[in-house]
Amino acid sequence: MFLGDRPALGATHARLETVLERGLPAAAGGSGPAPCVVADLTDDPGPWLTRLLLAVNAAHLAVIVDAGHPAARTRRGGAPGTDEFAPLAAKWARTPERDQVVATPDGQRALLTFTAVDPATLDPAGRLARWLLDRAHGRLGNVWRDGLIRITRDGTGQAPSQREAMAAVHAAAPDPDLLTARLADLPRHALAATLRAAADSLGGGRDG
């Protein structure tokens, strides 16, 4: 699937603005995630990339950005923009060996590539983070509560009640107002803090 205003020949197309706001169309992946998505972010001033990584659930993602994009700036001895994607580590792995820089008539473009992380490789905190990251357009408090119930049940065989889980969410949340927001709308620092708090909430899913 291609995302942007310049549809690629032979590819299913969706508007970037729609995907950033709502996620991929339900038909994009049928009964599962879309196998591969290419997105044109050449007009991105910087923050759109994080929103795109939250909005898209796919096996592979390739993103076209201007070569001057912050994420395309290679650090000495490291991969481009590695730390920028740390909060998303439960969902996406950077694959810089597949990146490319291409000269175009209107300047250089960089292709940044990502592969979805296998949830089976994650610990419980990582699986809860993945649950939240895969549902970034849902109401955060409800998504967090449901994920806490699922991950606790999968790990212990016993699930907290919805009331118990929501109490744990409220106790762990860095800011109660965030629970009525969507993960996709949070600034990066609040996103990272929320995912750390979600990991902490795994210890409080049941009353003692």
C-alpha positions as CSV (number, residue, x, y, z in Angstrom):
1,M,0.0,0.0,0.0
2,F,1.2,3.5,-0.8
3,L,0.5,6.5,1.4
4,G,0.7,10.0,0.1
5,D,-0.4,12.3,-2.7
6,R,1.8,10.7,-5.3
7,P,0.3,7.2,-5.9
8,A,2.7,4.5,-6.9
9,L,1.8,2.6,-10.0
10,G,0.1,-0.6,-9.3
11,A,-0.2,-0.1,-5.5
12,T,-3.2,0.4,-3.3
13,H,-3.4,4.0,-2.3
14,A,-4.5,5.9,0.8
15,R,-4.2,9.6,1.7
16,L,-1.5,10.3,4.3
17,E,-3.7,12.7,6.2
18,T,-6.4,10.1,6.7
19,V,-3.9,7.4,7.9
20,L,-2.2,9.7,10.4
21,E,-5.6,10.6,11.8
22,R,-7.4,7.2,11.7
23,G,-4.8,4.5,10.9
24,L,-4.8,2.3,7.8
25,P,-8.2,1.5,6.2
26,A,-9.7,-1.7,7.5
27,A,-9.5,-3.3,4.1
28,A,-5.7,-2.7,3.7
29,G,-4.7,-5.9,5.4
30,G,-7.8,-8.1,5.1
31,S,-7.8,-10.2,8.3
32,G,-4.3,-9.2,9.3
33,P,-1.7,-6.4,9.0
34,A,-0.8,-5.0,5.6
35,P,2.3,-6.9,4.4
36,C,4.2,-3.8,3.2
37,V,3.5,0.0,3.3
38,V,5.4,2.7,1.5
39,A,4.7,6.3,2.7
40,D,5.7,9.6,1.2
41,L,6.8,12.0,4.0
42,T,8.9,14.3,1.9
43,D,6.9,17.3,3.3
44,D,7.4,16.2,6.9
45,P,8.8,18.9,9.2
46,G,9.8,16.2,11.7
47,P,7.0,14.9,13.9
48,W,4.9,13.2,11.3
49,L,7.2,10.2,11.2
50,T,6.4,9.2,14.8
51,R,2.7,9.6,14.1
52,L,3.1,7.4,11.0
53,L,4.8,4.7,12.9
54,L,2.0,4.7,15.4
55,A,-0.7,4.8,12.8
56,V,0.6,1.9,10.6
57,N,0.4,-1.7,11.5
58,A,2.3,-3.7,8.8
59,A,5.0,-6.3,8.4
60,H,7.3,-3.8,6.7
61,L,7.3,0.0,6.3
62,A,9.4,2.1,4.0
63,V,9.3,5.9,4.4
64,I,10.5,8.5,1.9
65,V,11.7,11.7,3.5
66,D,13.8,14.6,2.6
67,A,17.5,13.9,3.1
68,G,17.7,16.7,5.6
69,H,15.0,15.1,7.8
70,P,16.2,14.6,11.4
71,A,15.7,10.8,11.3
72,A,17.9,10.6,8.1
73,R,20.9,12.3,9.7
74,T,23.5,9.6,10.3
75,R,25.2,9.8,13.6
76,R,28.9,8.9,13.7
77,G,29.2,5.2,14.5
78,G,25.5,4.6,14.7
79,A,22.3,4.1,12.7
80,P,20.3,7.1,11.5
81,G,18.1,8.5,14.2
82,T,18.3,5.3,16.4
83,D,17.3,7.0,19.7
84,E,14.3,8.8,18.1
85,F,12.6,5.4,17.7
86,A,13.3,4.0,21.2
87,P,9.7,4.5,22.5
88,L,8.5,2.4,19.5
89,A,10.9,-0.5,20.0
90,A,8.2,-2.9,20.9
91,K,6.6,-2.4,17.5
92,W,9.3,-1.4,14.9
93,A,12.9,-2.4,14.3
94,R,15.0,-0.1,12.2
95,T,16.7,-1.8,9.2
96,P,19.3,0.8,8.2
97,E,21.0,-1.8,5.9
98,R,18.1,-1.4,3.6
99,D,18.0,2.4,3.6
100,Q,18.9,4.4,0.5
101,V,19.6,8.0,-0.5
102,V,18.5,9.0,-4.0
103,A,19.2,12.2,-5.9
104,T,16.0,13.7,-7.5
105,P,15.5,16.8,-9.6
106,D,14.3,18.7,-6.5
107,G,16.9,17.4,-4.1
108,Q,18.0,14.3,-2.3
109,R,15.5,11.9,-0.8
110,A,16.2,9.2,1.9
111,L,14.4,5.9,2.2
112,L,14.1,4.8,5.8
113,T,13.0,1.2,6.4
114,F,11.4,-0.6,9.3
115,T,10.4,-4.2,10.1
116,A,7.7,-5.1,12.6
117,V,8.9,-6.7,15.8
118,D,7.7,-10.3,16.5
119,P,5.5,-10.0,19.6
120,A,6.6,-13.5,20.7
121,T,10.1,-12.1,21.4
122,L,8.8,-9.5,23.8
123,D,8.6,-9.7,27.6
124,P,5.3,-8.8,29.3
125,A,6.1,-5.1,29.5
126,G,7.0,-5.2,25.8
127,R,3.8,-7.0,24.9
128,L,1.7,-4.4,26.8
129,A,3.6,-1.6,25.0
130,R,2.9,-3.4,21.7
131,W,-0.8,-3.6,22.6
132,L,-0.9,0.1,23.1
133,L,1.2,1.0,20.0
134,D,-0.9,-1.2,17.8
135,R,-4.1,0.6,19.0
136,A,-2.8,4.2,19.0
137,H,-6.1,5.7,17.8
138,G,-8.2,4.2,20.6
139,R,-9.0,6.0,23.9
140,L,-5.8,5.4,25.9
141,G,-7.4,4.5,29.2
142,N,-9.6,1.8,27.7
143,V,-6.9,0.4,25.5
144,W,-4.4,0.3,28.4
145,R,-7.0,-1.4,30.7
146,D,-7.8,-4.1,28.1
147,G,-4.2,-4.7,27.4
148,L,-3.4,-5.0,31.1
149,I,-6.1,-7.6,31.4
150,R,-4.9,-9.6,28.4
151,I,-1.2,-9.5,29.2
152,T,-1.8,-10.4,32.9
153,R,-4.0,-13.3,31.9
154,D,-1.5,-14.6,29.3
155,G,1.3,-14.5,31.9
156,T,-0.4,-15.8,35.0
157,G,-3.6,-17.5,33.9
158,Q,-5.6,-15.1,36.0
159,A,-7.0,-11.8,34.8
160,P,-7.9,-8.8,36.9
161,S,-11.4,-7.5,36.6
162,Q,-12.0,-4.4,34.5
163,R,-12.4,-2.4,37.7
164,E,-9.1,-3.7,39.1
165,A,-7.3,-3.1,35.8
166,M,-8.6,0.4,35.5
167,A,-7.6,1.2,39.1
168,A,-4.0,0.0,38.2
169,V,-4.1,2.2,35.1
170,H,-5.1,5.3,37.1
171,A,-2.5,4.6,39.7
172,A,0.3,4.3,37.2
173,A,-0.7,7.0,34.7
174,P,1.7,10.0,34.8
175,D,-1.2,12.3,34.1
176,P,-4.9,11.3,34.5
177,D,-5.8,13.6,31.6
178,L,-3.8,11.5,29.2
179,L,-6.2,8.6,29.7
180,T,-8.9,10.3,27.7
181,A,-6.5,11.1,24.8
182,R,-5.2,8.9,22.0
183,L,-1.6,7.6,22.1
184,A,-1.3,8.9,18.5
185,D,-1.9,12.4,19.6
186,L,0.7,12.5,22.5
187,P,4.0,14.4,22.1
188,R,7.0,12.1,22.1
189,H,8.0,12.8,25.7
190,A,4.5,11.9,26.9
191,L,4.5,8.8,24.7
192,A,7.7,7.5,26.3
193,A,6.4,8.3,29.8
194,T,3.1,6.6,29.2
195,L,4.8,3.4,27.9
196,R,7.1,3.3,31.0
197,A,4.0,3.8,33.2
198,A,2.2,1.0,31.4
199,A,5.1,-1.4,32.2
200,D,4.9,-0.4,35.9
201,S,1.1,-1.1,35.9
202,L,1.8,-4.8,35.3
203,G,2.7,-5.1,39.0
204,G,-0.7,-3.7,40.1
205,G,-3.2,-5.5,38.0
206,R,-4.8,-7.3,40.9
207,D,-5.7,-6.2,44.5
208,G,-3.6,-7.9,47.1
